[in-house]
Amino acid sequence: MPIVPTKPIQRNQKGWGYEIFHNSPEYCGKVLVVYAEKKYSLHHHEQKHETFYVQSGRIWMRTVDENG
C-alpha cells in the first residue's frame, strides 16, 4: 500500500536546530539539522514508524521496544 501525503512538507525551527518533515498517519519522514553541542528532544510514537539517516556527524540514540 503506497503512503499518500496528507499534509505538505513542513519546516519547523527548534532550539536545537530545525526539522523538515512529512507526516502521515502511518509514517513520519524527517530531515533533522541539529546544531553542534545541541540535544534533540525525546519523543515516541505509539503506532508509527520513523527512519533516521545521519548524513554527517555522530548521533547517540536510545530506543525502547514494546518490552520497555
ChimeraX attribute file (.defattr): number of C-alpha atoms within 10 A of each C-alpha:
attribute: neighborCount
match mode: 1-to-1
recipient: residues
	/A:1	3
	/A:2	4
	/A:3	9
	/A:4	11
	/A:5	12
	/A:6	10
	/A:7	10
	/A:8	10
	/A:9	12
	/A:10	11
	/A:11	14
	/A:12	10
	/A:13	10
	/A:14	12
	/A:15	11
	/A:16	16
	/A:17	15
	/A:18	16
	/A:19	17
	/A:20	14
	/A:21	16
	/A:22	17
	/A:23	18
	/A:24	14
	/A:25	12
	/A:26	11
	/A:27	17
	/A:28	14
	/A:29	16
	/A:30	18
	/A:31	16
	/A:32	19
	/A:33	16
	/A:34	17
	/A:35	12
	/A:36	9
	/A:37	6
	/A:38	10
	/A:39	13
	/A:40	16
	/A:41	8
	/A:42	7
	/A:43	5
	/A:44	10
	/A:45	9
	/A:46	6
	/A:47	8
	/A:48	12
	/A:49	12
	/A:50	12
	/A:51	9
	/A:52	9
	/A:53	9
	/A:54	10
	/A:55	9
	/A:56	6
	/A:57	7
	/A:58	7
	/A:59	11
	/A:60	5
	/A:61	7
	/A:62	6
	/A:63	6
	/A:64	7
	/A:65	5
	/A:66	5
	/A:67	4
	/A:68	5
